[in-house]
Structure formats: C-alpha cells, structure tokens
Amino acid sequence: MSKDSVTRETVLAFHIGGKIGMRMSKPLQTQTDLCLAYTPGVAHAVREIATHSAKVFDYTAKRSLVAVVSDGTAILGLGDLGAEASIPVMEGKAVLFKSFGDVDAWPVPLNHCRQGGANTGKTDPQRVIDAVLAIAPMYGGINLEDIAAPACFEIEDRLDELLDIPVFHDDQWGTAVITLSGLMNYALLSDRSMESLRVVINGAGAAGIRIADMCKAAGVQDLVMCDTRGVIHTGRADLNAHKRRHACDSAARTLQEVLRGAHVFIGVSAADAVTAEDVRGMAEYPAIFAMANPDPEIRPEGVAEVLGDKPYVMATGRSDYPNQVNNVLGFPFLFRGALDVKARTINTAMKVAASEALAALARQPTPSEVQALYPRENLVFGNGYIIPKPFDRRLFTGVPLAVARAAVASGAAPADTDLEALQVELAARDAARG
C-alpha cells in the first residue's frame, strides 16, 4: 500500500475490530490440558507464588508482559482527547512491541485520573500513580504513553521509585534515545567529539527535556534550550524545575541568536520555526534534526537549497525523508533487554547503551532485504543514513543485548545474569519469529 492510498476510509476499515487479541502459549485440547491450566492443577502454581513471590516471573506471563498506560491527555499531536480515544494508539503500540521486540503488551487506558476524579481537565499525577500501582502485579514493565507534561515527569519518577519493574515514558525518552544515536554518528562523520558540539534544542516539553538529558549524559557540554519565550537562561523566573536544570548563562535571548555558529539544531517544537537564514548562519557541516510532526521546523528541501553541495546532516520525524527519528527503534528493544535480565529500572546507562548500539548498526553494511524495502534510499553509512531502519532484523539481537549488558554493569539487574545464555536465547527468539 502506497502512502497515497492511506485515506481516512482505509484507515478506519483497517481498525475495525481493533488490532490486538489474545493468544495462548499452552495447548488446551484435552481433559489433562484443562486440569493443568485451571483446577485442580493451577493451585500448585498459586501456592508456589504465594510462598516465593519472585516465582511470579516463572509461572505467569509477567516476565514478558508490558502495560501501555495512558490517560489520553497528549495523544500524538492531537492533544487531550481522553482515555477512550487513546486506545487505537495504545493498541498500535502493543502491535509494535510484539512485532519488533517480541514483547507482549496490553493497553491500559485510565479514566477518572484527572483532577477531582474527572475524565476531563489536567492530569492528577497521584491518581495515575495509584492506578498503575494497583495493576502492576500482572506486568513485567510499564510503558507510559501520551500523558501530558509536566505531570508525566512526576508520574514516571515516582513510579520508578515505587516499583521494582522497569517504567518508561516513551514520549520522554523514545525520541531522545534515537536522536542521540543520530547525533553520535553525526559527530563521527563531522570529525567532532560529543564534548565539542554546540547544540541548540527548540522545544522544552517532555521530549526536549529528555533529549537534553541524554545529550549531556553522552558528553555534550555546550547546550542551549529554547521554548516559546526564547532562550531558557538563568535570569528567567518562569521556569519549572526541569527547565531550570538546563538553563544556560547566556546573554542571547532568541533561537536565531543561539543558532549562529551552532553545530546542531534539534527541533521538537513547531513547523517553520527555523528559516533558511538561520541554517546559513550555523557552523560548517551542521546537523539539523527537525522533528516536528507532521510538518518539520524546516523542510529538507529548504536546507538543501541553502547548503547545496556542502556537507550536512538532515533528519526529521517523517518516513518520507531519510534519517527518520522513529521511536519504534527504541522502546521494543529497551524493554526486551530489560525484561530478559529482570532489570528493576531502565536507567540512563541502559538508554545510552541503546543509542550506541543503534549508532553502531547504522555503520554496518545494510542487508539486501532491508535495502529492498527502501528502494529510493541509499542505505550506506553517511550523511543520508545515520539511523538504522526499523525493519533491520539485527536490531532484535543487538540492541537488547547492549541494554542487558548495561543493566548488569550498572546494577539495575542481578550481577550473576548469564549474558552469554541471553545472547543464545535472543538468537533463538529471532529465528522463531520467522
């Protein structure tokens, strides 16, 4: 199906009946099967878990099951449309979890989690936290989705403290992990170190804040953030705690000012926020990550007109341009690696490891079957190819293993985890996927 044929009618027809269902992992065809699955046999599993709580990972689906939780306050770029309206997105997320990471996931839309227990209005962080704590026994991980800032920050931080399973807000970290992988490869191509980069981020919501966190974790020292009021600097009195962490000591006040001489622009803001003149004033061999959707801060065609044959890197959030920053490259594999080693959290070290693994994969020769899926692109490492494609099967083994190793090394997973056995298991899982 071409992009031109993706009409309202074809989309709605595709979604009739939903996109997910349940599959059984054990047979139920005989009387013995019934006795094993339910009474009287199931009592043995119940007693084992009641006596040794950790065995819930052995005798239930918990080890590989993720809850996709949303209150519907920030659905894609559509805004606050409520919990029910979020379900198609949450189902889609579950499909991506399974298809790419072989992780079972289930939508958990939350009503009555707004202020006052209503279904409209601002998110009540405590109500979301309480709801997730209540359902957590069934799940090996929690993926928070489409929850508006700033409530999403508090919710993730508190749940990460309260639960002993991974909690991950994809709207915060997904774009950040993928962006960092592209930034790492840009630094390599431009012969610059991460420490030497001058980075400007436009947009200080959930994604922008976490991109800044990831950049700094990877070594970036010169970073300026902008929001709708301009440069986030130490003299401003209107900053929340997350913006204050990234406030710079600068006399500059506008995006245009800080872009002059910058190596990197990262946009998670609004269409047309950057002009051709802004790009012309950036450093030699710049990188422009214009990720506003559906319309980027500046279109690749506009950058090409300005820079011509000069070297530069251009990335967007769109699939119809090279170097798409696509979250599906992150969350399925982060959770796969975290679940496989029973990690208690997905920490910074694990996220950076995922970025490094993604960057390394883009530098390897692309399999012919992947290239065939993208006939209009030359998938050879360079300015037009710094981020791997989602359909590269090597993601399934490479990224989770890197995440798992980082989890063990950082203390997020048991020190005695057999990583060699995990490598074999991932290869077997990959083969079983067909």
C-alpha positions in Angstrom: 0.0 0.0 0.0 1.4 3.4 -1.0 1.2 6.4 1.2 -1.3 8.0 -1.2 -3.7 5.2 -0.6 -3.7 5.7 3.2 -7.0 7.5 3.3 -9.5 8.1 6.2 -11.6 5.3 4.8 -8.8 2.7 4.5 -7.5 3.5 8.0 -10.9 3.1 9.6 -11.5 -0.1 7.7 -8.1 -1.4 9.0 -9.1 -0.6 12.6 -12.4 -2.4 12.6 -12.4 -4.9 15.5 -9.1 -3.5 16.9 -5.5 -4.5 16.2 -4.8 -6.9 19.0 -6.1 -10.1 20.7 -5.0 -12.9 23.0 -3.0 -15.9 22.0 -2.5 -18.9 24.2 1.1 -20.1 24.9 -0.1 -23.5 26.1 -2.4 -26.1 24.5 -6.0 -26.6 25.7 -7.2 -29.6 23.8 -7.6 -32.4 26.3 -9.0 -33.0 29.8 -5.5 -33.2 31.1 -4.7 -29.8 29.5 -7.8 -28.3 31.3 -6.6 -29.8 34.6 -3.2 -28.3 34.1 -4.4 -24.9 33.0 -7.1 -24.4 35.6 -8.4 -26.5 38.5 -7.1 -28.5 40.2 -3.6 -28.1 38.8 -3.3 -24.3 38.9 -3.4 -24.5 42.7 0.2 -25.7 42.7 1.4 -22.6 40.8 -0.7 -20.4 43.2 0.9 -21.9 46.2 4.4 -21.5 44.8 3.9 -17.8 44.1 2.3 -17.3 47.5 5.3 -18.8 49.2 8.0 -17.4 46.9 6.8 -14.1 45.3 9.7 -14.0 42.9 8.4 -17.1 41.2 5.6 -15.0 39.6 8.1 -14.4 36.9 8.4 -18.1 36.3 4.8 -19.3 36.5 2.9 -16.4 34.8 3.2 -14.2 31.7 4.6 -11.3 33.9 8.2 -11.8 32.7 7.3 -10.7 29.1 4.2 -8.5 29.5 4.1 -4.7 29.4 1.2 -2.4 30.3 0.8 0.5 27.9 -0.8 3.1 30.1 -2.4 6.4 29.1 -4.9 9.0 30.3 -5.2 10.4 26.8 -4.1 13.9 27.7 -1.5 14.2 24.9 -2.4 11.9 22.1 0.2 12.1 19.3 -0.1 15.7 18.0 -3.9 15.7 18.5 -3.9 16.9 22.2 -6.2 15.9 25.0 -8.9 13.7 23.6 -9.5 11.3 26.6 -8.7 7.8 27.6 -11.0 6.0 25.1 -9.7 8.0 22.2 -6.2 6.9 23.1 -7.0 3.2 22.7 -6.1 2.9 18.9 -2.7 4.4 19.7 -2.2 2.1 22.6 -3.2 -0.9 20.5 -0.8 0.3 17.9 2.0 0.5 20.5 1.2 -3.1 21.5 1.5 -4.2 17.9 4.9 -2.6 17.6 6.1 -4.1 20.9 5.2 -7.6 19.6 6.3 -7.2 16.0 9.7 -5.7 16.7 10.6 -6.8 20.2 8.6 -10.0 20.7 7.2 -8.3 23.9 3.6 -8.9 24.8 1.9 -5.6 25.6 -1.7 -4.6 26.5 -3.4 -1.2 26.5 -4.5 0.2 29.9 -6.5 3.4 29.3 -7.2 5.3 32.5 -10.4 7.1 33.3 -11.0 9.1 36.5 -7.4 10.2 36.7 -7.9 13.9 36.2 -8.1 16.4 39.0 -11.1 15.7 41.1 -11.5 12.2 39.7 -13.0 13.6 36.4 -12.3 12.5 32.9 -11.5 15.9 31.6 -9.1 18.6 32.8 -5.5 18.3 34.0 -3.9 15.0 34.9 -3.8 14.2 38.6 -0.4 12.5 39.0 -1.3 10.7 42.2 -4.4 9.1 40.7 -2.3 7.8 37.8 0.3 6.5 40.1 -2.3 4.8 42.3 -3.9 3.2 39.3 -0.6 1.8 38.0 0.4 0.5 41.4 -2.9 -1.3 41.5 -2.4 -3.2 38.2 1.4 -3.6 38.4 1.4 -7.2 39.8 0.4 -8.6 36.4 3.1 -6.8 34.4 6.9 -7.0 34.0 7.1 -3.4 32.8 5.1 -0.2 32.5 5.2 1.9 29.3 3.6 5.3 29.9 2.2 6.9 26.8 0.5 10.2 25.7 0.4 11.7 29.2 0.8 15.5 29.1 3.7 17.4 30.6 4.6 18.3 33.3 2.5 15.6 35.1 4.3 12.9 33.0 7.7 13.7 34.7 6.3 13.3 38.2 4.4 10.1 37.3 7.4 8.4 35.8 9.8 9.4 38.5 7.5 8.3 41.3 6.6 5.0 39.7 10.2 4.3 39.0 10.9 4.7 42.8 7.9 2.7 43.9 8.1 -0.2 41.6 10.7 -2.9 41.1 10.0 -3.3 37.4 11.0 -1.0 34.5 8.9 2.1 34.0 9.5 4.0 30.7 7.7 7.1 29.3 8.3 6.8 25.6 7.2 10.4 24.8 10.1 11.5 27.1 12.8 9.0 26.3 12.0 7.4 23.0 12.8 10.3 20.8 15.8 11.1 23.0 17.4 7.7 22.6 17.0 7.7 18.8 18.1 11.3 18.5 21.3 10.6 20.5 22.2 7.7 18.2 22.0 10.0 15.2 24.0 12.7 17.0 26.7 10.2 17.8 27.0 9.3 14.1 26.9 12.9 13.1 29.8 13.6 15.4 31.8 10.8 13.8 31.1 12.0 10.3 32.0 15.6 11.0 35.1 14.5 12.9 33.9 16.2 16.1 33.7 14.9 19.7 30.5 14.9 21.6 32.2 17.3 24.1 32.9 19.8 21.4 29.4 20.1 19.9 27.4 23.2 20.2 23.8 22.0 20.4 20.6 24.0 20.3 17.3 22.4 21.2 14.0 24.2 20.4 11.1 22.8 22.4 11.2 22.2 26.1 8.4 19.7 26.6 8.8 16.1 27.6 10.9 15.1 24.5 13.0 18.2 24.5 13.9 17.9 28.2 14.9 14.3 27.9 16.9 14.9 24.7 18.9 17.5 26.7 19.4 14.9 29.5 20.6 12.3 27.0 22.9 14.7 25.2 24.6 15.7 28.4 24.9 12.1 29.6 26.7 11.4 26.4 29.2 14.2 26.9 27.6 17.3 25.3 28.7 20.4 27.3 27.6 23.4 25.2 23.8 23.0 25.1 21.1 25.8 24.9 17.4 25.1 25.1 14.6 27.4 23.8 10.9 27.4 24.5 8.1 29.6 23.2 9.5 32.5 25.2 13.0 32.2 23.7 16.3 31.0 25.3 16.0 29.2 28.7 18.5 31.2 30.7 19.3 31.5 34.4 17.8 35.0 34.6 14.2 33.8 33.9 11.8 33.5 36.8 9.1 31.5 34.9 11.0 28.1 34.7 9.8 24.8 36.1 12.3 22.5 37.8 13.0 20.6 34.6 13.7 23.7 32.6 15.9 25.2 35.4 18.2 22.1 35.2 19.0 23.1 31.6 19.1 26.9 32.0 22.2 28.5 30.5 24.2 31.6 31.5 23.8 33.5 28.2 23.1 37.0 27.0 21.3 35.5 24.0 17.5 35.6 24.1 16.2 34.2 20.8 16.5 31.0 18.9 18.0 32.9 15.9 20.8 34.3 18.1 21.9 30.9 19.6 21.8 29.2 16.2 24.6 31.4 14.9 27.7 29.2 14.8 25.8 26.2 16.3 26.8 22.7 15.1 23.4 21.1 15.8 19.8 22.1 15.8 17.3 19.7 17.4 13.7 20.7 17.0 10.8 19.2 18.9 8.6 22.3 18.5 6.6 23.6 15.6 6.5 23.9 11.9 8.6 26.6 10.2 10.4 27.6 13.4 13.7 27.7 11.5 14.4 29.8 8.4 16.9 29.4 5.6 18.8 32.3 7.0 19.1 30.5 10.4 20.6 27.5 8.7 23.0 29.7 6.7 24.4 31.1 9.9 25.2 27.7 11.5 28.7 26.2 11.7 30.3 24.4 8.7 29.0 20.9 8.4 25.9 21.3 10.5 23.2 18.8 11.6 19.5 19.7 11.5 17.2 17.4 13.4 13.8 19.0 12.5 11.4 16.6 14.2 8.1 18.5 14.5 5.3 16.3 13.0 3.7 16.3 10.5 5.5 19.5 9.4 9.1 20.0 10.4 10.8 23.1 11.7 12.3 23.4 8.3 11.9 21.0 5.4 14.8 19.1 3.9 14.2 20.8 0.6 14.7 24.2 2.2 18.0 23.1 3.8 19.2 21.7 0.5 18.6 25.0 -1.2 20.7 26.8 1.4 23.6 24.4 1.7 23.7 22.9 -1.8 26.7 20.6 -2.1 28.2 21.5 1.3 28.2 18.6 3.8 25.4 18.5 6.3 23.1 16.0 8.1 19.3 16.3 7.9 16.9 14.3 10.0 13.1 14.5 10.5 10.4 12.6 12.2 8.8 11.7 8.9 9.1 8.4 7.0 9.2 10.1 3.6 12.6 11.6 4.2 16.0 9.9 5.0 17.1 9.7 8.6 13.8 9.3 10.3 13.9 9.6 14.1 11.4 6.8 14.8 10.6 5.7 18.4 10.0 2.2 17.2 13.8 1.8 17.1 13.9 2.2 20.9 11.1 1.0 23.2 10.6 -2.6 21.9 14.3 -3.4 22.3 14.9 -1.4 25.5 12.1 -3.4 27.1 13.2 -6.7 25.5 16.7 -6.3 27.1 15.4 -5.0 30.4 12.8 -7.8 30.8 15.2 -10.6 29.8 17.6 -9.7 32.7 14.8 -8.8 35.2 16.0 -5.2 35.4 14.4 -3.1 38.1 14.5 0.0 36.1 15.6 1.4 32.7 18.4 3.8 33.8 20.5 6.3 31.9 23.3 3.8 31.2 20.8 1.4 29.5 19.4 4.2 27.4 22.8 5.4 26.3 23.8 1.8 25.5 20.7 1.5 23.3 21.8 4.7 21.5 25.3 3.4 21.0 24.0 0.1 19.6 21.7 1.9 17.2 24.5 4.1 16.0 26.9 1.2 15.5 24.3 -0.7 13.5 23.9 2.2 11.0 27.6 2.0 10.4 27.4 -1.7 9.3 26.6 -2.8 5.7 22.8 -2.9 5.3 21.4 -6.3 4.4 19.9 -6.5 0.9 16.5 -7.4 2.2 16.4 -4.1 4.2 17.6 -2.1 1.2 14.9 -3.6 -0.9 12.2 -2.2 1.4 13.6 1.3 0.8 14.4 1.4 -3.0 14.6 5.3 -3.1 17.3 5.5 -0.4 20.9 4.6 -0.4 21.4 2.8 2.9 25.1 3.3 3.2 26.5 5.0 6.2 26.9 8.7 5.5 25.1 12.0 5.8 21.9 10.4 4.4 22.0 7.3 6.5 22.9 7.8 10.2 20.0 5.9 11.8 19.1 2.3 11.0 15.7 1.2 9.7 13.1 -0.4 11.9 12.9 -3.5 9.7 16.5 -4.4 10.1 16.3 -7.7 11.9 19.7 -7.2 13.6 18.0 -4.7 15.9 16.4 -7.6 17.8 19.6 -9.1 18.9 22.0 -6.2 19.0 20.1 -3.5 21.0 18.5 -5.7 23.7 21.9 -7.4 24.4 23.6 -4.0 24.7 20.8 -2.8 27.1 21.1 -6.0 29.1 24.8 -5.7 29.5 24.4 -2.1 30.7 21.7 -3.2 33.1 24.0 -5.7 34.7 27.1 -3.4 34.7 25.1 -0.6 36.3 23.5 -2.7 39.0 20.0 -2.5 37.6 19.9 -6.3 37.0 21.4 -9.2 39.0 25.2 -9.4 38.8 25.1 -13.1 38.1 23.0 -12.8 35.0 24.2 -15.1 32.2 24.7 -12.7 29.3 26.1 -15.4 27.0 22.9 -17.5 27.6 20.9 -14.4 26.8 22.7 -13.9 23.5 21.8 -17.5 22.6 18.2 -17.0 23.7 17.8 -13.8 21.6 19.1 -15.6 18.5 16.6 -18.4 19.1 13.8 -16.0 19.6 14.8 -14.2 16.4 14.8 -17.4 14.4 11.4 -18.4 15.8 9.9 -15.1 14.6 10.4 -16.4 11.0 
